[in-house]
């Protein structure tokens, strides 16, 4: 088992009711696994966020899905959600902000 820290920002922080969460996950967990764990914990609304392609909103910048960072690096569409997590990783999940 390993410990992962998850930070939530803006509307996601309000939804889960926490700024930060420490989770214990299995050693071979991917980012997708972590998002699945969060979906189980927070229910159907979080599941909607998990099942959307985070890169679609990231590329379009329309705010339809969250930006995800692992240890300060944006998750890109090449590696996607299959990135393996490591003990002590910091995962940041935040909605995109619209600007005008």
N, C-alpha and C positions, 0 to 999 in steps of 0.2 A: 504494500500500500504506500501511497505518497500523498503529500499535502499540496493542495493547489489553492491559491488565493484568487477570488473573483471580485472585481470592482464593477459597480453599476453606476451609471451616470444618467442625469436628467430624468426623463419619464420612466425609464427602467428602474432607477433607484426608487422613485416614488411607488412603482408597482410592487417591487419586492419588499420595500420597507427597510432596506439596508443600504449602506454605502459599500460595504465590503462583507465577504463571506469566505470563511475557511472551510474547505471541503476535503475529505479523504476519498481518494479515487484509486482504482486498481493500477498497478504498475504499467500496464500496456494501454492505458486510456488515450484516446484521441480527443481533439477539440470537439468533434461530433458527439463522442460519448459524454463529455462534460455537459454539452448543451442538452443532451437527452436527460441527464440527471437533473438539471435545472428545470426542465419541462415537467418531469415527474413531481418535483418538489413544489412548483408554483402553478401547476395546472394548465388548463386549455389555452389561456391567453398567452402564456409564455411559450406554449407549443406552437402557436401561430408564428411567433418570432423565430423559433428554432427551425421551422420547416420552410421559411422563405430563404431564398438564395441571398446570403449577405453581400455577395459581390454585385448583384444586380443593382441594389440601392446605392452601393458604394460607387459604382461606375457612373450611374445616372445622377447621383447626388440628389435624389428626390425625397429622401427621408423615409422611404418605405421599409427599410430594414436597417439593422444596427451595423456599426463598424465594430470589428473585433480586432483586438491587439493581443499578442502574446509576448510578454516581456518587452513591451514598448514598440514592437514591430507589427505593422498592419498585416493581417492575414491576407495573402494574395490568392488570386483565382487558380494559380498553378498548383499549389499545394492544397488549397481548399481546407476543408474541415477535417481532413485525414492527418493533420499534423499530430505527431505524438507529443504528449505532454511529459514534462519532467518534474520531479520533486522540487517544490519551491517556486514553480512557475506562477507568474501573475497574468491573469486573463482579464482584460478590460472589455466590457460590452457597453456600447453607447449608441443611442440613436444619432443619426446624422442630423445636422442642423441646416435648415434652409437659410439662404442669404439672398439679399435683393438689392 
